[in-house]
Amino acid sequence: MKHLLIALAAATMLWGCSSSNGHKTVKPLPAGYSLEQLTDCTVPAVFTSDDFSVTDSTLTLTVFSENFYDAVEVQQMQAGDTLVFQDRAIVVDDIDDADGILTVNGGIEQGGAYLQPADGGTYRGLQLDDHSVYTRLGKVTLPVAANLVIVDCGEEPDVPSDTITTHSHRYLAEAKGWRRDFSELNTRVLIEHGIITQIVRHWIP
């Protein structure tokens, strides 16, 4: 009986230590949309011109969410906490704040992370070249509006974008070379009432 009481006391002490260390996990905020509810939203997406069906007037795209974090949780983050970044659980060792960008564990190059203040009381996960971090939600096929509008970037950063409002389906189907490939880093797809009405691609390095 004495040995049992000692064992129970030890277990209680161990449980108390693990629950009272105060460490927390900081995760990206929910996207605000899901594959099952793509009705009225703008989503980062990946697809190629081959994913567009002229016959069915549909587009199959892989939907992503941009990773934002609650600013209060980030600002309260400390050593010992866990940061979910690029689908990795990073145990925080140190945080450096320089020029408004938080560098966790030496940054991406050292297996850590970068976080930058964003709108609406949030931080965004930051990759190299100032790109955001994204989470892949999955693939879906959606109808494309007959009056689809495409705003497509120029070949170079100083070249204005082209806005295609007529024969947009043909433009998408007949794109050549790298312009056939759309990335979550530079492409936003507007969905209204479950139908794709606009595709915007920005120039990126």
C-alpha contacts under 8 A as a table, 3 or more apart, distances in Angstrom:
res1	aa1	res2	aa2	distance
1	M	4	L	5.03
1	M	5	L	6.29
2	K	5	L	5.21
2	K	6	I	6.33
3	H	6	I	5.11
3	H	7	A	6.21
4	L	7	A	5.09
4	L	8	L	6.18
5	L	8	L	5.10
5	L	9	A	6.11
6	I	9	A	5.08
6	I	10	A	6.19
7	A	10	A	5.12
7	A	11	A	6.19
8	L	11	A	5.08
8	L	12	T	6.11
9	A	12	T	5.06
9	A	13	M	6.22
10	A	13	M	5.12
10	A	14	L	6.21
11	A	14	L	5.08
11	A	15	W	6.13
12	T	15	W	5.13
12	T	16	G	6.04
13	M	16	G	5.03
13	M	17	C	6.26
14	L	17	C	5.23
14	L	18	S	6.42
15	W	18	S	5.28
15	W	19	S	6.21
16	G	19	S	5.28
16	G	20	S	5.96
17	C	20	S	5.36
17	C	21	N	6.22
18	S	21	N	5.86
19	S	22	G	7.15
23	H	80	G	5.93
23	H	81	D	4.82
23	H	82	T	7.60
24	K	81	D	5.04
24	K	82	T	6.28
25	T	81	D	5.87
25	T	82	T	4.57
25	T	83	L	5.84
25	T	84	V	7.34
26	V	69	Y	7.61
26	V	73	E	6.64
26	V	74	V	7.16
26	V	77	M	7.76
26	V	81	D	7.63
26	V	82	T	6.16
26	V	83	L	4.88
26	V	84	V	6.20
27	K	69	Y	6.68
27	K	83	L	6.34
27	K	84	V	5.13
27	K	85	F	7.65
28	P	67	N	5.41
28	P	68	F	5.31
28	P	69	Y	4.85
28	P	70	D	7.69
28	P	84	V	7.12
28	P	85	F	7.89
29	L	67	N	6.96
29	L	68	F	5.68
29	L	69	Y	5.44
29	L	70	D	6.81
31	A	34	S	7.41
31	A	65	S	5.66
31	A	66	E	7.34
31	A	67	N	7.93
33	Y	37	Q	6.11
33	Y	38	L	6.41
33	Y	41	C	7.36
34	S	37	Q	5.18
34	S	38	L	6.25
34	S	137	L	7.48
35	L	38	L	5.82
35	L	63	V	7.68
35	L	137	L	7.10
35	L	138	G	7.05
35	L	139	K	7.81
35	L	140	V	6.95
38	L	41	C	6.57
38	L	191	I	6.99
38	L	194	G	5.90
39	T	191	I	6.20
39	T	192	E	5.79
39	T	193	H	4.69
39	T	194	G	4.08
39	T	195	I	7.37
40	D	190	L	7.71
40	D	191	I	5.29
40	D	192	E	4.51
40	D	193	H	5.56
40	D	194	G	6.57
41	C	190	L	6.10
41	C	191	I	5.37
41	C	192	E	6.80
42	T	188	R	6.31
42	T	189	V	5.42
42	T	190	L	4.41
42	T	191	I	6.03
43	V	63	V	6.56
43	V	64	F	6.68
43	V	65	S	6.90
43	V	188	R	5.48
43	V	189	V	5.31
43	V	190	L	6.69
43	V	191	I	7.96
44	P	63	V	6.17
44	P	64	F	5.34
44	P	65	S	6.45
44	P	66	E	7.39
44	P	183	S	7.80
44	P	184	E	4.71
44	P	185	L	7.29
44	P	186	N	7.71
44	P	187	T	5.70
44	P	188	R	4.68
44	P	189	V	6.38
45	A	61	L	6.23
45	A	62	T	5.48
45	A	63	V	4.68
45	A	64	F	5.75
45	A	182	F	7.37
45	A	183	S	6.15
45	A	184	E	4.55
45	A	187	T	6.07
45	A	188	R	6.34
45	A	189	V	6.73
46	V	61	L	5.71
46	V	62	T	5.09
46	V	63	V	6.72
46	V	64	F	7.98
46	V	181	D	7.75
46	V	182	F	5.34
46	V	183	S	4.57
46	V	184	E	5.29
46	V	187	T	7.48
47	F	50	D	7.98
47	F	51	D	6.21
47	F	60	T	6.97
47	F	61	L	5.00
47	F	62	T	6.51
47	F	181	D	6.27
47	F	182	F	5.33
47	F	183	S	6.91
48	T	51	D	5.41
48	T	52	F	7.47
48	T	180	R	5.23
48	T	181	D	4.50
48	T	182	F	5.86
49	S	52	F	5.49
49	S	172	L	5.84
49	S	173	A	5.49
49	S	174	E	7.63
49	S	175	A	6.86
49	S	180	R	5.01
49	S	181	D	6.77
50	D	53	S	7.59
50	D	173	A	7.26
50	D	180	R	7.82
51	D	59	L	5.70
51	D	60	T	5.25
51	D	61	L	7.14
52	F	57	S	7.18
52	F	58	T	5.88
52	F	59	L	4.47
52	F	60	T	6.55
52	F	172	L	7.53
52	F	173	A	6.73
53	S	56	D	5.44
53	S	57	S	5.33
53	S	58	T	5.28
53	S	59	L	6.28
54	V	57	S	4.97
54	V	58	T	7.23
54	V	169	H	7.34
54	V	173	A	7.46
56	D	143	P	7.88
57	S	143	P	6.02
57	S	144	V	5.59
57	S	145	A	7.84
58	T	141	T	6.53
58	T	142	L	5.45
58	T	143	P	4.27
58	T	144	V	5.19
59	L	141	T	5.55
59	L	142	L	5.57
59	L	143	P	6.42
59	L	144	V	6.58
60	T	139	K	6.95
60	T	140	V	5.60
60	T	141	T	4.11
60	T	142	L	6.47
61	L	139	K	5.60
61	L	140	V	5.70
61	L	141	T	6.38
62	T	136	R	7.38
62	T	137	L	7.36
62	T	138	G	5.41
62	T	139	K	4.14
62	T	140	V	6.40
63	V	136	R	6.27
63	V	137	L	5.54
63	V	138	G	5.60
63	V	139	K	6.07
63	V	140	V	7.44
63	V	184	E	7.97
64	F	134	Y	6.14
64	F	135	T	5.38
64	F	136	R	4.46
64	F	137	L	5.25
64	F	138	G	7.31
64	F	184	E	6.75
65	S	134	Y	5.46
65	S	135	T	5.25
65	S	136	R	6.64
65	S	137	L	6.98
66	E	124	R	7.86
66	E	132	S	6.64
66	E	133	V	6.11
66	E	134	Y	4.54
66	E	135	T	6.56
67	N	124	R	5.82
67	N	125	G	5.65
67	N	132	S	7.09
67	N	133	V	5.56
67	N	134	Y	5.42
67	N	135	T	6.84
68	F	122	T	6.09
68	F	123	Y	5.46
68	F	124	R	4.31
68	F	125	G	6.25
69	Y	73	E	7.52
69	Y	74	V	6.94
69	Y	122	T	5.31
69	Y	123	Y	5.00
69	Y	124	R	6.08
69	Y	125	G	7.62
70	D	73	E	5.43
70	D	74	V	6.35
70	D	121	G	6.54
70	D	122	T	4.79
70	D	123	Y	6.47
71	A	74	V	5.09
71	A	75	Q	6.01
71	A	117	P	7.64
71	A	121	G	5.31
71	A	122	T	4.45
71	A	123	Y	5.68
72	V	75	Q	5.13
72	V	76	Q	6.12
72	V	121	G	7.80
73	E	76	Q	5.22
73	E	77	M	6.10
74	V	77	M	5.07
74	V	123	Y	7.49
77	M	81	D	6.46
78	Q	81	D	5.82
78	Q	92	V	6.80
78	Q	93	D	7.91
78	Q	94	D	7.46
78	Q	95	I	7.48
79	A	91	V	7.67
79	A	92	V	4.91
79	A	93	D	4.86
79	A	94	D	5.86
79	A	95	I	7.78
80	G	91	V	6.02
80	G	92	V	5.36
80	G	93	D	6.40
81	D	91	V	5.84
81	D	92	V	5.47
82	T	89	A	6.17
82	T	90	I	5.35
82	T	91	V	4.41
82	T	92	V	5.79
83	L	88	R	7.93
83	L	89	A	5.72
83	L	90	I	5.03
83	L	91	V	6.39
83	L	92	V	6.84
84	V	87	D	6.13
84	V	88	R	5.43
84	V	89	A	4.59
84	V	90	I	6.15
85	F	88	R	5.20
85	F	89	A	6.51
85	F	90	I	7.07
85	F	113	A	6.81
85	F	125	G	7.17
85	F	133	V	7.94
86	Q	133	V	6.53
86	Q	134	Y	7.32
86	Q	135	T	7.41
87	D	135	T	7.64
90	I	112	G	6.91
92	V	95	I	7.50
92	V	104	V	6.70
92	V	105	N	6.46
93	D	104	V	7.55
93	D	105	N	5.84
94	D	104	V	5.94
94	D	105	N	5.32
94	D	106	G	7.86
95	I	102	L	6.53
95	I	103	T	5.62
95	I	104	V	4.64
95	I	105	N	6.40
95	I	106	G	7.98
96	D	102	L	5.60
96	D	103	T	5.00
96	D	104	V	6.52
97	D	100	G	6.25
97	D	101	I	5.76
97	D	102	L	4.60
97	D	103	T	6.35
98	A	101	I	5.55
98	A	102	L	6.58
98	A	103	T	7.77
100	G	116	Q	6.58
100	G	117	P	6.99
101	I	114	Y	6.75
101	I	115	L	5.76
101	I	116	Q	4.77
101	I	117	P	7.18
102	L	114	Y	5.67
102	L	115	L	5.04
102	L	116	Q	6.35
103	T	106	G	5.94
103	T	107	G	5.16
103	T	112	G	7.55
103	T	113	A	6.03
103	T	114	Y	4.86
103	T	115	L	6.70
104	V	107	G	5.46
104	V	112	G	5.31
104	V	113	A	5.02
104	V	114	Y	6.21
105	N	110	Q	6.83
105	N	111	G	7.10
105	N	112	G	4.66
105	N	113	A	6.86
106	G	109	E	7.16
106	G	110	Q	5.34
106	G	111	G	7.39
106	G	112	G	5.73
106	G	113	A	7.37
107	G	110	Q	5.57
107	G	111	G	6.48
107	G	112	G	4.38
107	G	113	A	4.49
107	G	114	Y	5.61
108	I	111	G	5.00
108	I	112	G	4.65
108	I	113	A	4.85
108	I	114	Y	6.76
108	I	127	Q	7.44
108	I	128	L	7.99
109	E	112	G	7.00
113	A	125	G	7.59
113	A	126	L	7.42
114	Y	125	G	6.14
114	Y	126	L	5.13
114	Y	127	Q	6.97
115	L	123	Y	5.98
115	L	124	R	5.60
115	L	125	G	4.89
115	L	126	L	5.51
116	Q	123	Y	5.19
116	Q	124	R	5.38
116	Q	125	G	6.72
116	Q	126	L	6.61
117	P	121	G	7.87
117	P	122	T	6.13
117	P	123	Y	4.28
117	P	124	R	6.40
118	A	121	G	6.85
118	A	122	T	5.22
118	A	123	Y	4.95
118	A	124	R	6.04
119	D	122	T	5.95
119	D	123	Y	7.75
124	R	132	S	6.67
124	R	133	V	7.52
125	G	132	S	5.62
125	G	133	V	5.06
126	L	130	D	6.20
126	L	131	H	5.90
126	L	132	S	4.69
126	L	133	V	5.64
127	Q	130	D	5.88
127	Q	131	H	5.04
127	Q	132	S	5.62
127	Q	133	V	5.94
128	L	131	H	6.12
129	D	205	P	7.54
131	H	185	L	6.69
132	S	185	L	7.35
134	Y	184	E	7.75
142	L	194	G	7.11
142	L	195	I	6.33
142	L	196	I	6.87
143	P	194	G	7.55
143	P	195	I	5.26
143	P	196	I	6.27
144	V	148	L	6.77
144	V	195	I	5.66
144	V	196	I	4.72
144	V	197	T	6.48
145	A	148	L	5.07
145	A	195	I	6.15
145	A	196	I	5.84
145	A	197	T	5.32
147	N	165	T	6.93
147	N	166	T	7.28
147	N	168	S	7.67
147	N	197	T	7.09
148	L	165	T	6.69
148	L	166	T	7.98
148	L	168	S	6.05
148	L	169	H	7.31
148	L	196	I	7.24
148	L	197	T	4.84
148	L	198	Q	5.59
148	L	199	I	7.85
149	V	163	T	7.14
149	V	164	I	5.76
149	V	165	T	4.87
149	V	166	T	7.73
149	V	168	S	6.43
149	V	197	T	6.34
149	V	198	Q	4.71
149	V	199	I	6.44
150	I	162	D	7.91
150	I	163	T	5.76
150	I	164	I	5.07
150	I	165	T	6.71
150	I	168	S	6.50
150	I	198	Q	5.73
150	I	199	I	4.85
150	I	200	V	5.90
151	V	161	S	6.37
151	V	162	D	5.64
151	V	163	T	4.42
151	V	164	I	6.30
151	V	198	Q	7.77
151	V	199	I	6.27
151	V	200	V	4.64
151	V	201	R	6.23
152	D	161	S	5.28
152	D	162	D	5.18
152	D	163	T	6.41
152	D	164	I	7.91
152	D	199	I	7.97
152	D	200	V	5.97
152	D	201	R	5.00
152	D	202	H	6.76
153	C	159	V	7.55
153	C	160	P	6.72
153	C	161	S	4.20
153	C	162	D	6.36
153	C	201	R	5.74
153	C	202	H	5.17
153	C	203	W	5.29
154	G	157	P	6.79
154	G	158	D	7.69
154	G	159	V	4.88
154	G	160	P	5.68
154	G	161	S	5.10
154	G	162	D	6.98
154	G	203	W	6.88
155	E	159	V	6.55
155	E	203	W	7.78
156	E	159	V	5.36
156	E	203	W	7.22
157	P	160	P	7.83
157	P	203	W	5.95
157	P	204	I	7.49
161	S	202	H	7.95
164	I	167	H	7.47
164	I	168	S	5.85
164	I	171	Y	7.98
165	T	168	S	6.05
167	H	170	R	5.27
167	H	171	Y	6.34
168	S	171	Y	4.93
168	S	172	L	6.25
169	H	172	L	5.21
169	H	173	A	6.19
170	R	173	A	5.02
170	R	174	E	5.89
171	Y	174	E	5.33
171	Y	175	A	5.98
172	L	175	A	5.55
172	L	180	R	7.57
175	A	179	R	5.86
175	A	180	R	5.25
176	K	179	R	5.68
176	K	180	R	5.72
177	G	180	R	5.93
178	W	181	D	5.61
179	R	182	F	7.31
182	F	186	N	7.35
182	F	187	T	6.16
182	F	201	R	7.53
183	S	186	N	5.64
183	S	187	T	5.64
184	E	187	T	5.33
184	E	188	R	7.30
185	L	204	I	7.85
186	N	201	R	5.40
186	N	202	H	5.08
186	N	203	W	6.69
186	N	204	I	6.52
187	T	199	I	7.12
187	T	200	V	5.66
187	T	201	R	4.41
187	T	202	H	6.51
188	R	199	I	5.97
188	R	200	V	5.26
188	R	201	R	6.50
189	V	196	I	6.91
189	V	197	T	7.87
189	V	198	Q	5.94
189	V	199	I	4.68
189	V	200	V	6.47
190	L	196	I	5.87
190	L	197	T	5.88
190	L	198	Q	5.05
190	L	199	I	6.33
191	I	194	G	5.77
191	I	195	I	5.27
191	I	196	I	4.49
191	I	197	T	5.95
191	I	198	Q	7.33
192	E	195	I	5.26
192	E	196	I	6.40
192	E	197	T	6.57
196	I	199	I	7.77
